[in-house]
């Protein structure tokens, strides 16, 4: 399948890319580096929306086995995504990129609520739109939020930023012989039991034939190359 040049995308960023070397907290230097990558990609004219995670600040598994209930743990995680989003907004704006933050969870006076038409208008106006707060509901991952928001804003694809080069048939960090798939269909992902996104997110993308590109965000120029249609990472398609 030939890779098209993308006009509007949803970039799924993990919270750990905004953290220091230990993967925890918010490191302004790391956030500034991410902002520069996005700025460079934005210069190509592509409309960019971002859904970010909060794993650098809190993960529900940290309290697994405790008496803290999942519904509240997930709410803490949603707040963590807001903290990351505001940090990234600041560094993007300092880099000269007009950026707005929309949140699935309302926090008056800090971030605006996510409204589909407003997010689409902001994208069309050339702004980077960061959408935080997950889906706004517990029990759903930010992978699911990314696919959901991508569909709502009519994105051409979800770009999942990872620390590996794409989708493999085995864990490349443990198996040096693991095979990288340049492209793979939704059906093949299910048949081969490949790991792309969580089951809910993947099913939503498959049902709506929304392409997913899994790529290594840390590689120089990778995001810009994906946006231009170069064969970077793995394209998951209908």
Helices and strands as residue ranges (DSSP letters): E 8-13, G 15-18, H 28-42, E 47-52, G 60-63, H 70-94, E 99-103, E 112-113, H 116-124, E 128-132, H 142-152, E 157-162, E 167-168, E 180-181, E 183-185, H 186-192, H 199-207, E 211-216, H 222-227, E 234-237
